Amino acid sequence: QWPLRDKDMREVYNHLVLERTVRLPYSPDTPFVLNATTQAIVVRCDSSSKIVTRVSPSVHTLPDYVPPSNSDTRTSAVTPAAFHSVGSLHARHKRPNVVFLMLDAVSRRHFFRRLPKSANVLRSLERPGAHRLLELFRYHSVGFSTKNNTRAMYTGDILPIRRNPLPIWAYFRDRGYITARVETECDDWVKENVGSNFDDQDFAVSNRSLDYELASPFCMPEYFPNVGNPFGNFKGPFSIIARCLYGRYVHEWAFDHLTQLRLELRSPSNSRSHRNKPYMISATFMEGHEGSGEVLNTADDALSEFLESMRDKGELEDTVLVVAADHGLHMGLNFAYTQNGRIEHQNPFMAISVPEWLYQFAEEYQRDHGSEHISPFAANAQRLTTP
């Protein structure tokens, strides 16, 4: 449990992680007991190292979360009563789970160029009767960099307005969702972007925002340099060469943990113990954020397999899946010297898979309560939209 006020900006965040890392000798004869809130360990044996992650504490042991009495996150234009009044089909379903994958600096065109397997899997998610696929063809960035666009994406705030809002996962948690987040940049998004507004609060795991959080393995110096510039061209999250950690791609460790979270959160025993509480999982991937435009392709196998797994296990029938970028690539020769590059920078990728029952609910709700008698999905596909 790491209160937000004790964290610092990302330029020194990795040093704080290393300072807090506990090093313990072990052997088959001398096992050790992990702290209940420890999500990851690095196991070293001679010259080999491996990250081992877990979901801890177990979901069925999580206490019921009670939002602060002054929380303003629980109001909603669509009330539970309205939700259940629109057709009996929707009343048989709990609130949908949400899986949000953010691909930093990936334009719509670049997604199809460098992630062809993932693009093919996404196209297969249009299965009327089970789940529908919405692509936002005119999705547009609101600023130059990640800070501007993710703040709009996660809080609805557009700089420099600075309304000091909470991140979206806090809204989900206040409404009864189990929340989890994976950061692969050795960063704490809340501290980096809105943390100055919450320095006097324990805005941290097991308190205000998240039930589970994984970031520290991606601060290890084998990936994220602890000497010199951690955002250089040849090592770290902005590297123009493949990002590896202990013999695997960095994103593979992240997808492994996301799969662990899905299995734990969907297990029958945990569903019963938490009265079918829905979950909201978010993760950030940095492979698109570099000047060559080539590193993104290294994530294609893992991303496509992750999407296939969700599809084939039937998870998309009760889960909203969002695959989105904050902006297109804003570095490298294409952006610097071509009009096409500058257009791509402003047209990031976004696609959303929606369960059929939720799709039908949105259609009926728009028909009964909206000012426009048009499918909200069809309309938004070609509308100018922003994070």
Summary of the structure (lengths in Angstrom):
residues: 387
radius of gyration: 20.9
end to end distance: 30.1
largest distance: 69.6
contacts: 1189
relative contact order: 0.21
helix: 38%
strand: 16%
